[in-house]
Amino acid sequence: MTQDMDSKKFACIIARFLDDKLGKDISILNIGHVSSLADYFVIVTGDSTPHVKALMESVKERVKKELGRMPARMENDLRNRWNLLDYSDVVVHILHKEERETYAIEKFWNNAFSVSEDEWKEMSKEFKTYEK
């Protein structure tokens, strides 16, 4: 990863990678002012259990290949319906749609600031793979 890339830019690029792999309802939350867990959460929904797994593997590989970073840790539930990639400053939550509705991460972190889709797409446009 380039030295001048901050955690917001990194989160936006991860969102772009998830979008390229057809992740749904992508949101970025700036939690840095309310928690020491990370600076940003990137949250995405997968349509099925295989899609959740594919999103995780794709993001992990693209971040490694294009930005030279590996997650500090990875977690998933036993049914592979909620995967987590922890890059220290950015934590990626990849959830099956039912788990996304059940756990409502955005509601729990309602005092976090959101990064709009237009903003993350603009900040990550050089990493766009597909025209939509």
LINHU-V798519 format. One record per residue. N is the residue number from 1. RES is the residue in one small letter. PSI is psi in degrees with one decimal (NA if undefined). OMEGA is omega as a letter, one per 40 degrees, with the letter a starting at -180 (NA if undefined). Layout:
n=N res=RES psi=PSI omega=OMEGA
n=N res=RES psi=PSI omega=OMEGA
This chain:
n=1 res=m psi=140.4 omega=a
n=2 res=t psi=149.4 omega=a
n=3 res=q psi=-27.6 omega=a
n=4 res=d psi=3.7 omega=i
n=5 res=m psi=121.6 omega=i
n=6 res=d psi=175.3 omega=a
n=7 res=s psi=-30.0 omega=i
n=8 res=k psi=-46.7 omega=i
n=9 res=k psi=-43.7 omega=i
n=10 res=f psi=-45.3 omega=i
n=11 res=a psi=-40.7 omega=i
n=12 res=c psi=-39.1 omega=i
n=13 res=i psi=-41.4 omega=i
n=14 res=i psi=-43.1 omega=i
n=15 res=a psi=-41.2 omega=i
n=16 res=r psi=-45.2 omega=i
n=17 res=f psi=-41.1 omega=i
n=18 res=l psi=-38.8 omega=i
n=19 res=d psi=-41.6 omega=i
n=20 res=d psi=-27.8 omega=a
n=21 res=k psi=17.3 omega=i
n=22 res=l psi=31.5 omega=i
n=23 res=g psi=149.6 omega=a
n=24 res=k psi=152.4 omega=i
n=25 res=d psi=51.5 omega=a
n=26 res=i psi=130.0 omega=i
n=27 res=s psi=148.7 omega=i
n=28 res=i psi=125.7 omega=i
n=29 res=l psi=128.2 omega=i
n=30 res=n psi=102.4 omega=a
n=31 res=i psi=1.3 omega=a
n=32 res=g psi=-30.9 omega=a
n=33 res=h psi=-8.9 omega=a
n=34 res=v psi=-4.1 omega=a
n=35 res=s psi=153.1 omega=i
n=36 res=s psi=4.5 omega=i
n=37 res=l psi=-41.9 omega=a
n=38 res=a psi=174.8 omega=i
n=39 res=d psi=-39.4 omega=a
n=40 res=y psi=148.0 omega=i
n=41 res=f psi=135.9 omega=i
n=42 res=v psi=125.8 omega=a
n=43 res=i psi=133.7 omega=a
n=44 res=v psi=152.6 omega=i
n=45 res=t psi=137.1 omega=i
n=46 res=g psi=146.2 omega=a
n=47 res=d psi=-22.7 omega=a
n=48 res=s psi=168.8 omega=i
n=49 res=t psi=-45.2 omega=i
n=50 res=p psi=-34.7 omega=i
n=51 res=h psi=-41.1 omega=i
n=52 res=v psi=-46.9 omega=i
n=53 res=k psi=-42.6 omega=a
n=54 res=a psi=-39.6 omega=i
n=55 res=l psi=-44.8 omega=i
n=56 res=m psi=-49.5 omega=a
n=57 res=e psi=-41.7 omega=a
n=58 res=s psi=-47.4 omega=i
n=59 res=v psi=-45.7 omega=a
n=60 res=k psi=-44.6 omega=a
n=61 res=e psi=-42.6 omega=a
n=62 res=r psi=-39.8 omega=i
n=63 res=v psi=-41.9 omega=i
n=64 res=k psi=-48.7 omega=a
n=65 res=k psi=-46.6 omega=a
n=66 res=e psi=-23.4 omega=a
n=67 res=l psi=-7.6 omega=i
n=68 res=g psi=27.7 omega=i
n=69 res=r psi=144.3 omega=i
n=70 res=m psi=148.8 omega=i
n=71 res=p psi=145.6 omega=i
n=72 res=a psi=-33.7 omega=i
n=73 res=r psi=160.4 omega=i
n=74 res=m psi=145.1 omega=i
n=75 res=e psi=154.0 omega=i
n=76 res=n psi=155.1 omega=i
n=77 res=d psi=170.6 omega=a
n=78 res=l psi=-28.9 omega=a
n=79 res=r psi=3.5 omega=i
n=80 res=n psi=40.7 omega=a
n=81 res=r psi=-5.9 omega=i
n=82 res=w psi=108.9 omega=i
n=83 res=n psi=148.1 omega=a
n=84 res=l psi=131.4 omega=i
n=85 res=l psi=119.9 omega=a
n=86 res=d psi=109.2 omega=i
n=87 res=y psi=21.3 omega=a
n=88 res=s psi=-65.2 omega=i
n=89 res=d psi=-23.2 omega=i
n=90 res=v psi=128.5 omega=i
n=91 res=v psi=127.0 omega=a
n=92 res=v psi=123.5 omega=i
n=93 res=h psi=118.2 omega=i
n=94 res=i psi=111.7 omega=a
n=95 res=l psi=146.3 omega=i
n=96 res=h psi=150.8 omega=a
n=97 res=k psi=-35.4 omega=i
n=98 res=e psi=-41.5 omega=i
n=99 res=e psi=-36.4 omega=i
n=100 res=r psi=-43.1 omega=i
n=101 res=e psi=-41.7 omega=a
n=102 res=t psi=-47.8 omega=a
n=103 res=y psi=-20.5 omega=i
n=104 res=a psi=59.2 omega=a
n=105 res=i psi=-42.0 omega=a
n=106 res=e psi=-36.3 omega=i
n=107 res=k psi=-39.9 omega=i
n=108 res=f psi=-41.2 omega=a
n=109 res=w psi=41.2 omega=a
n=110 res=n psi=-14.5 omega=i
n=111 res=n psi=4.6 omega=i
n=112 res=a psi=155.1 omega=i
n=113 res=f psi=141.6 omega=i
n=114 res=s psi=146.3 omega=i
n=115 res=v psi=123.5 omega=a
n=116 res=s psi=155.5 omega=i
n=117 res=e psi=-42.2 omega=i
n=118 res=d psi=-40.2 omega=a
n=119 res=e psi=-46.6 omega=a
n=120 res=w psi=-32.1 omega=i
n=121 res=k psi=-39.3 omega=i
n=122 res=e psi=-43.0 omega=a
n=123 res=m psi=-18.7 omega=a
n=124 res=s psi=16.2 omega=a
n=125 res=k psi=-28.7 omega=i
n=126 res=e psi=-11.0 omega=i
n=127 res=f psi=7.2 omega=a
n=128 res=k psi=130.0 omega=a
n=129 res=t psi=-39.9 omega=a
n=130 res=y psi=146.8 omega=i
n=131 res=e psi=133.6 omega=i
n=132 res=k psi=NA omega=NA
